[in-house]
Amino acid sequence: MMLLSNQQKYLLEVLETLGGATLRQLTDLLRPVFCAEKPEVAPRIVHAAIRQMSLCNVELCRDGELVFLPGRRPGERLLEAVDVMLELSGANPLSYFLGKPPILLRFSVQEQRVRLFAVIHPITDVYGVQFYQTERVILLFDGQDKTPVLPVSNKQFIAVRQEDGSHRFYAVDGETQRR
């Protein structure tokens, strides 16, 4: 049995929660927890931790920058949902977990109060999906001309990926939402 460092345990918890993530995403999540004083060392810690876990028979799969657990390779949309979470939370979410389809990811952010978010797939049927009353719904833009307005009363936003990989967020206006 291998004894894991706190950083390795944390990374393994992230991978168990999400199934997988890119090295950049793992670094961004680890940085505020373990490297707040020296954020520049976070990439070295992540690379070393992943390498050590792989060498010590912790079952991890790698495909370039992607690290995932066996049989749990995340899709592009889930990886994009993680990017949205990192952007909206300042890479420091209060909590996060996978949602039941069509919800890709649910997470919370601590501001003046806790805010809840649900990131959903762009082509989706939300019939029967339960959203928390104050949860904000973020619809990933799929590149089509029109993005559907969801028939829910929650605040809705559209996340559009930019060329640099970041997102722009557009609120769905209340008039459109009531139609």
Secondary structure, DSSP 4 states (H G I P E B T S, - for coil): -PPPPHHHHHHHHHHHHHSEEEHHHHHHHHHHHH-SS-GGGHHHHHHHHHHHHHHTT---EEETTEEE-TT-PPPHHHHHHHHHHHHHHTT--SEEEEPSTTEEEEEEEESSSEEEEEEE-SS---TT----TTPEEEEEP-S-S--PPPSSSS-EEEEEE-TTS-EEEEEPPHHHHH-
